[in-house]
Structure formats: C-alpha cells, structure tokens
C-alpha cells in the first residue's frame, strides 16, 4: 500500500470508520487517484504547455477568452473551489493559440491554491509567454471551504483580478475589458 493510501486508511480509522468495510475498502485507492488527478498541475510546466503555439502576427487589439471553467483545491482545507476564469491580453505582434489559454488556467488550477495566487500566476505566465502590451485575468469562484464549514455561506463567491501593462495603466482599456465581460455569448 502506497503512502497516500496508508494515510487515508489511517484517516478513515481516526474518523471512527472501519476502513475494511465493503464500501470503504477501495476508498484509499480512489482518494489517491482523485488527489493525483486534481493536483496534476505540479507535474506540468506552463511554458511547456504553451509550447510552440505562439505566432508572430501584427494583431494589436484585445483578445479575450471568457467563461473558462476551472476546478482547484483550497490549500488551507483541501476542499474544492471552482468557477469561471476570464483572460484577456493585448498582443504586441505575438498571438497565442486559442486552446492554450484554458490549458494555462488548468495547469495552475490543478495545484493546491489560493484564488489570489492562481489569478496572478495565470496573468504573469501569459505575460511572460507572449510579452503582451497588457494582460487581465478575472476569476469568479465558489469555495466549498466557506460554504460547508466556517461561516457556512452557500451563496457567496469570490472575485479576484490581476491586471498588467495597459490594463493596469490605462483606465479606458481596463473598463473596455470589464464591459466586454458583461456581454452574452454568441452561442
């Protein structure tokens, strides 16, 4: 039995359960598999995920990918938080492949996280990859650690933002981004 499975087996026993009962026999294995899946971002390099999907193109207007679903684990309680990520950048002659932005969100969200850190990591990694004139990231998330324990507020969610370059320095650019987030989808 691996170390994680032993820990889960002990945890079940400490909680007052019988780890050998039929419904729990495979729980340590299942929990290990789930935790490895939910934290697989540790084994992924953000630069490697972006790879060679950066293209020289003279486009210099705002690019936004909205409503990217993400799931993460709160590093304080190991409980899930999940929501939507909205990522924008203003290219300076370099574009990134569209699918790479959600992959970047996934790499960082599949680690033990704080939402604030996650927001910054996405923004800084994108900025470093494409050397954009500006990057903006907004995350909206529901935290089970707040809903299920502690203050037990089932309807509260958290919004965080990170703005770099033109989004930080130019109020009109930041306002345009925030206004575009309010627009409905074409689908």
N, C-alpha and C positions, 0 to 999 in steps of 0.2 A: 504494500500500500504506500503510495507517494505521500510526501509531507503534507500537502494541502488536504488530501483525503483523511489523513490522520487527525489533522486539526479540526476538520468538520465533524468527524466521528466523535472526537472529544467534546466539541461544542454541543452537539446533539445530546450527549450524555449529561453535560453540565446544565443544559436547559431542562432536564428532567425527562428526557425521552429515552427510548430504548432503540439505539441505532441498529439493532439486529431485527427489529420487527419488519414485517413484509414491506410496508410502504416506505420504509427508510433505508432498506438495505443498499440500494444503489444511490442514495442521496449524496454521499460524499463524492462519488464519481461525477454525478450530474452537476454538483456545485462547482467542482474543479473545472469541468468543461465550460460551464457558463462563465466563470471568472476569467478563464483564459481567453474566451471569445470577447468578453466585454472589456478586456484590457489589452487586446492585441495591438493597440497603437504603440505600445512600448517597443515592439519589435519592428516598427516601420519608421523609416526615415522620411520626413516631409519632403526634403529635396529629391529623394529617390522617387517618391510618389508623383511629384510634378514632372520628373524626368525630362525628356526632350520635347515636351508639349508646350514649349514657349516659342512663339513665332514672331519674326520681325514683320511688322505691319504698321503703316503710317496712321492708324486709327488713334484718335486722341480724345474721344468722348467717353462719358461714364458707361461702365459695364456693370450690370447688377445681376446677381443670381439670388433669387428670393425663395423663401419657404423651404429651405433645406432641412429636412427632418434630421434630428440628431438625438442620441441617447448617450448618457455618461453616468458615472458613479461619483457621488459626493465623497471626497476624500475623508471627511470627518466621520461619516456614519456608514459608508459603503452602501448607501441607498441610492436608487436611480434618480436622476433628474433628466428631463427630456423637453424638447421643444423645437423651435424653428430658428435657423440661422439665416441672416440676410447679409450678403457680402458684395461689396462694390469696390471697383478700382477705376482709376483714370490712367489709361496706358500712356506711356511715353515712347511709342514706337515698338512696344513688345506686348503681344497678347498671349494669354494662357488658354489652353484647350478647355472648353466649357465644362467637361466632366471632372476636371482636376480640382475645381473649387469645392464641390461636395466631398471629394476624396480627401482634401486637405482638412476639411471640417471633421471628417471621420477619424483621421489619424490622431488628431489631438483629443477628440471627444472619447476615444476608446482608451482612456487612461484614467486613473483616479484624478479628479479635477475639482477645482473651484471654477464657477462660471466666469468670474472676472479674469482669471488666468487664461482660461480657454479662449475667451474673446480676444485677449491680447496676442496669444500665440498664433491664432489664425491670421490676424492682421499683420503681425510682424513677419510671419513666414511668407505670406503673399507679397508683401512689400519687398522683402529680400529677393524673392524669386524673379519678379518682373521689373523691379526698380520703377514702380509706378509713380506718377505725379501725386497720387493720393490713394489711400485705402480706407474703407469704412466697413466695420463689422458691427451688426446688432444681433444679439442673442436674446430670445424670449423663452423662458423655461419654467417648468413646473417641477418643484422639488419635493419628492416624497418624504425627505427628512423633515420638512416643515409641515407637510400635510398629515403624516401618520404619527408623529411624535412631537415633543416640544410644544409649540404654540398651537398645533393641530388646526391650521388654516387651510382648508381644502380648496379654496378658490384663489389663493394668492399665487402670483407668479412673479418672476424676477426678469427685469430687462437690463442688459448691460450693453455698453458700446465702446468701441475703440476707433478713434479717427486719427489718421496720419496724413501728413503732407497737406494737399489742397483741401481735404475735408476738415482738417483742424484749423487751417489758416484762413479759409475763405468761408464766411458765414453763408453766402448765397449757394455755394456748392454743397455745403452740409444740408441746407434747407431743401435743395433740389432732391438730394438723396432721400431725406426723410419724407418728403411729399410723394416720391415715387414708391416708397414702401407702402403707402396707403392705397395705391391703385390696385384694382382687382386683376385677376389673371385673365388671359385671353381664352383659356380652355373652356 
